[in-house]
Amino acid sequence: MRALLVFVAALLVPVAAVGAAGGLGGSPPADPADRAVADDPVVAQADGTVTLQQINVLDVPASGVERSSVGGHYVDLGPSVGLSTNATTDRLRTLEMVERVEAAETATERRERLRTAFRAFEADVDDLDRRQTAEIRAYNRNDLSSRELLVSLVRFSTVAEEYNTRRARLESLAAETPGFELDRGRLASIGNRLSAFTGPVRTHAGAVLRGEADPTRFYLATGTESVTVTTVVDGDYLRESYRGDLRNGEGNAMELEVALDIVSASYPIIWNTTREQTQVFGGGETYPVRIAHSRGDLTAFVDSNARVVYAEHQRRSLDTVVADDRFERSNGGIRLSVNHTYPGGPVRIQAIDESTGDPLDADVSMAVGSGESAPVGTTGEDGVLWTLSPNRQYTVAVEALGESAEVVIAPGTLPRVERVTADGNDGGGGSGNATATPTPTG
């Protein structure tokens, strides 16, 4: 087996390095030449060419997609002010907690106030899951718009970041309190759980809502307790998925090798390609496994009781995305090509001048199902626009040089992460993320 550098860490919990893929421990190599070298898995095609294999993704259960949408979300003063206000409120609560503990007049009183603060903090973290699920269900009932759900997801990310700050302050206060025994494993588990709420899509959406980043389109799909959100920005495809139906949250610590085995079984293409760095963070009920690989990076969150991946964050360069379902249509002087992936995945739209073969700067619009066509953007000087696929049949149209062309595209098949455990079984509950044809609404 190839050599691989794997870094094992436990937030606040010292652990021994574990063996995986030939060698572990140490620090990242200074020279790229020192990294493990391997070829990306490829699949031979009928014409003799080869293509990269599709990377698996965690997603809302195939038969359980209750609502989905693709749309642009732009700068809006209202959500921005609301996000800032909520962040300030949570920050003040952290400061109040610190001041209350530090104001204790005796060591006994200080320890009691710390215990009270820890219990309140744990309750707040537990409530974060419930609050997110409540917003998802409100969206499923059409009580929230797609924009409002996206704002809520960003708000929960902001809350999680402040809770991590509060966790660090509690740790410091505990270390300064004589005779106070800190449950470091529990604290590590809380930090691991919170990181599942702070992914790359929510970070970018927050920047857009605050006017700090250019507007982009976002894809949303929800189940009863699950949400997937994706976007394309600066040449990257960003993806987050949270499966509340898979998270148990009652597990004890497990061997770090087990978390690695679960992730390797869930993402075999990533695991068998060039991995520049792998980290597993141990402690309590959640084990994040972070992998920097040749096509991007992945953070997979493993539940220690259910022993499945229940959340993921992915970033992949568009240059390495497998968009091999190709649709073409020519009309007049325009040739339209659409390279499709899967619902929520990236779509490459290209407009070419039929007479010259040169790229065309064309206006692009999309109609989802039987809905009206809406502008998506322009192909620009290189004639190419990347966007996101809806979760149902859609029509792409381009206009340039007084001509237009359009093509109808059926939704693709997701390369779903199967519900596998470390021993390769389905966890006793069947393939909870198996591929099927969804029937979304909205």
N, C-alpha and C positions, 0 to 999 in steps of 0.2 A: 504493500500500500504506500501511496505517496507520502512524503514528509509534509507535515502541516503544523503551523504554529497555532496553538489554541491557548487562549488565556482564560483562566478560571478565576472568577472573582465572586465575592459575597459581600453585599453591602452590609457593613458593620459586623459581619460574621467571618472570622478567620477559618479558612478551609484549606485542605491539602490539594495540591494539583492532581488532576486525574489524567489518566492516559487515554488518548483518542487519536486515531489516524497516525500513529507512529511517534509522536513526540509533543510534549506540552511544556508550558512554563516559559519564563524569560520575558523579554520585552520585544516590541515590534522591530523587525530588521531595519537598519538605517538605509541599506542599499536595496532597491527593487530586485537586483540580481540574486539576493539572498532568499527571496521568497520561493515558496513551492511553485513549480511550473507544471502545468497540465494543459491539455487541450479541451476546449468545450465539447461536450457531447454533440454529435451531429447525426442527422438522418439522411440517408441517400434518397434521392428523388429519381423518378422514372427517366428523366432526361440526363441523368448522370451528375447533376449538380448536388450540392449538399446544403443543408440549412440547419441553423441552431434549433435545438429542441425547445419547446414551450416550457417556461417556468411555471410551476404550480402556484396557485393562489388560494388563500382562504376566502370564503365568501358566505353570504347569507344562504341558508339551506335552499337547495334548488326548488323544492316544492313549497317553500315557505316565504317567497318574496311577496310581500304585501303591497309595496309601493316602490316606485323608482322614478328617477327623473335625471335629465341632463340639462344644465342651463348655466348662464353666466350670472355671477354674483358680484356686484360692483360696490364701489365706495358709497357708504351711507352714514351720515353723521349720527343717526339714531343708534344703530348697533355699536358703533365705535365708542360713543359716550357711555352706553350701557356696559360694555366690556371693561372700560376704564373704572367705572363706578364700582362694579363687582370686585375687581381686583383690589381696589383701595379698601373696600369693606373687609375682605378676607385678610388683607395685610394688617389692618387695625386689630382684628381679632387675634392674630398671632402676637402682636405687641402687647395686647391686653393680657394674654395668657402668660407671657414672659414677666410682665410687671407684677402680676398677681403672685407668681411663684417667688420672685425676688423680694417681694414685700413681706414675706413670712417672717415672723419675729423669732421663731425657734426652729431648730433642725427638724423636730418632730412635725411641726406645722408645715414646713417646707416639703417634707417627704409626702405628707398627706395631700398637699396641693398639687404636687407632681403626679401622684397616682390619679387624682381627679382629672388633671389635664390630659393624661394618657388615655383614660377611658373616654373622655369627650372627643379626643382626636380620633380614636378608633371608630367611634360612632359616626363621626363626620365622613371618614373615608368609606365606611360601609354604605353610607347614604349616597355617596357619589354614584355608585352603581345603580341604585334605585332611581335616582334623579334622571340619569341618562335613559334608563328603560322607560320611565314615564314619558319623557319627551319623544322617544321613538314611537311609543304607542299612540300618543297624541297625533303625531305625523301620520301614522297608519289610518287613523280615524278622519283624516283631512282637517283636523283642528289646527294644524300648523302647516305653513307652506314649506317648500324645500329650503328657501332662504332662511326661514326662522329656525328650522332644524339645524342648518349649518351653523348659524350663530350660536345655538345652544351647544353644539359640539365644541366650538371654539371656546365658549365660556367654561365648559367643564375642563378643557385643557388648561386654561388659566388657573382655575381652582386647583387642579392637580399640582401645578407648579408651585403655588403658594403653600399647599399642604406639604410638599417636599421641603420647603423652607421651614415650615413649622416643625416637621420631623427632625430636621437638623438642630433647630433651637432646643427642642426637648432633649435631644441627645446631649447637647452641651450643658444644659441645666442639670441633667442627671449626673453627668461626670463631675460637676461641681458640688454635688450634694452628698455629704458623708452618710454612709449607711444605706444609700438607695441602690437597690439591685435592679438593673436595667435588663429587660428582655430584648437582647440585641437581635435575636432571630426574628421575633415578631416585628421589630422596627424595620429590619431588612425586607421582610415580606411586604410590609406596607409600601416601602419605597419601590419595590418591584411592581406591585399592583398599580401604583400611581403612574408609572412610566408608560403603561398601556394607553393612557388617555392623552398622551402628548406626542402624537405622531407628526410626520412631515406634512400631511395634507392639512391638518388643523392649524399647524404653524403658518403655512402659506395662506390659508383662508383668513386667519387673523390679521396677517399683514395686508391683505387685500381690503378687508373691512376697515382697517385703520388708515387706508390710503398710502401704505408704505410699499405696496407692490402693485404691478399692473393687473388689471382684471383678467381672470381666466374662467374657463368653464369647469364646472364640477359635476361629477356623477354621484348620485345617492341611490342606494338600495337598502331596504329595511325588511326585517322579519319581526316577529313578536318581541324578541330581546336582542336583535342583532342589527348591525349597521355596517355598510361598506361605503366608503367615500374615496373618490379618486380625482386626479387632475393631471394635466400636462403643463409643465412650466420649465422654461430655460433648457429645453432639450432633454428633459427627464420626465418619466412617467412615475407619479407618486401614488401610492395606494395604502389605505388603512382598512382593516376589517376587524370588527369586534363581535365575537360570538358569545353573547351572554348565556345562551342555552347550553353551551359546552363547559362553562366555568362552574366548578363546584365550590371552591373557596373554603373548603373545610380540611384540606390536606395537610399532612405533616411533611417534614423535610424528607427529601429523597436523594439518592446518589446523583451526583452531577452527570455521570456518564449516562444515566437513564434519560435525562433531559436532552442530551446530545443525540442519543439513539432515536428518540421520538422525532426530533427535528430532521435527522438524516432520512428517516423513513417518510416523513411528510413532504420533504423537498429534495428528492433524489437528484434532480438536475443540478441544483445549487451545490449539493453535497459532493457531487462527482465532478465538479468543474474546478477551475483554479480558485482556491480560497486564500485570500491574502491574510486574513485574520479572523479568528473565531473566538468569541468570549461567551461564557455562561455565568450568569449571576445567580447564586444560590441563596436559599433562605425561605423557609415557610411554604406558602401555598402557591407562589408564582415564581417561575424560573425563566427569565428572559435569556434567549440565546441570540447573540448578534454575530452576523457573518458579513464580512466585506469580501465580495467575490468579483470575478472579472467582468460581470455584467451589471453590477450595482451593489446594493446592500440590503440585508434582510434582518429584521428583529422579530423573532417568533416567541410568543409567550406561552409557556407550558404550564398547565394546571397540575399540581403535584398529586391530587387525588384522582381526578378523571384521567390524568396522564395523556392528555391530548393538547394540541395547539389550539388555544381559544382566541388568540388575537395575533395580528401580524401588522408590521409596518414594512413597506417595500419602497425602494427607489431603484429605478432602472433607466439607463440611458436609452433614448429612443433609437439610437443606432444599433442596439442589440436586441430590440423587441422583435419577436417573430410575428410579423403581420403577413401571413402567407396565403390568406384567402383573398384572391384578387378579382375585382370586378372592373369591367371596362365598357365604355360606351363612347362612340364617336357621333358627332352631329355637326354638319357644316364644317367649320374650320377648327373645331375643338375636339380633342381626345381627352376624356375623363378617365382616370384610373383611381380606384379606391382599394387600398390594401387594408383588410379588416382583421381584427383579432377576436374579441369576445365581449359580451356585455360589461360595460365599465372599463374596458381596455382601450388602448390607443388605436386610432384610425388614421392612416396616411392618405391624404387626398392630393392628387396631382393633376394639373391642367397643362396640356401641351398644344402648341400650334401645329395642326396637322400638316400644313403646307411646308413649314420650315423645320419642325422638330424641336423648336425652341420652347422653353418654359413660358407659361402665360401667367400674368398677374390677374387672377380671376376672382370675382366675388363668389363666395361659397354660402349656400344655405342648406338647411336640413329640415325635413318633415318627419316626425315620429308617428308611426302608425298612420291613421287617417287624419292626423292633425295638420294644422297649417304650417307652411314652410317659414322658418325663421332664420335670419342671418347668423352665420357662424364666424365669419372672418374673411380674409383674403389669402390667396396662395403666395403672394409676394413675388420678388424677383426670381426666386428659384422655382416658382411654380408649385410649391409644396406647402400644404397646411396639415398639421397634426391636430386632431381633436379626439373626442371620446365617443364610444359607441353606446347607444341606448340599449335598453334591455328588451327590445322588440324590433320588428321590422321597421326600417327607416329608408328614406329617400334622400340622396345627396344630389344637389344641383349646382352647376357652376355657370357663370355668365362672364363673357369677355368678347371683345371685338364685335359686339352686336349679335353674338351667337350664344346659344346655351346648350347644355347637355346634362342629362341626369341618369342616375342608376338606382335601382331598388335593391336593398341588401337585407338579407335575413339575419337575425342575431346568430352569432357563432356559439360554439360550445366552450364553456369554461374549463380550463385545465385544473380542476378542483383538487385541493388538498383532501385526501381521503382521511376519514376518522380512524387513524391507525395509532397503536400504542407502541412502546419500545420493542415488544416482541413480534410486531407485525400484524397483530390482531386488530379487530375493529372496535375494541373497547367494550365489547359485549352489547353494544346498542345498535349495531349495523352501521353502514356508512352514512353518518350524519351529515356529510358534506358531499355526497355522491352526485354525479352529474345527472341532470334531468332537465327537461324543458320547463322553464318557469312561466307563470302566467301573471305578469306584473300589471299593476294599475297605475294611473297617474302619470 
